[in-house]
Amino acid sequence: MEIFNKFITRFDKNDDLEKASVSDIEKLKKELRINIPNDFELFLTKYGNVYTPDILDIIVDNEIDLYDVQEFWTTERIIYDKQNEWTAQLSTDLIPFASDSMGNIFAFLTSDLKEKKESSAVYFFDHDFDTVEKLTDSFSEWIDNYNRI
């Protein structure tokens, strides 16, 4: 997908990308009892744990109203966090997939992942204020917001 290629070419700084395998995806779906949106699954299997530290500088330097994404998580980290960490303790049922420079989380709503879809809405969990905010209607749209900065 061209949106993802543009994003990776411009922002990724991870020299050792850990792409998700088919078995990683199956384990994620089985352990969390969810379906993975098609666009997100493509991103996981083609790119993996992307690291984008430069986004923060661009956002701050240009005073852009956008949360910085810094680290995309491996399927193992998603499962671990959902079962043992932040998202295991939240009242809103989220499936995390990335974090910003301050440890806030980008996620999908578990209820949106009950059926197989092309994409799902992306949410932001702010751990300082314990709030959840809908950012976009799709993962691809969310990625494309960064391509436009």
Protein Blocks (a to p, Z undefined) as FASTA:
>chain_A
ZZlmmmmmmmmccfbdcdddfklmmmmmmmnopaddfklmmmmmmnopaddfklmmmmmm
nopacdddfbdcdfklmmmmmmmmmmlmpmbdcddfbdcfkopacdddfklmmpccfbdc
dddddfklopacdfbfbfklmmmmmmmZZ
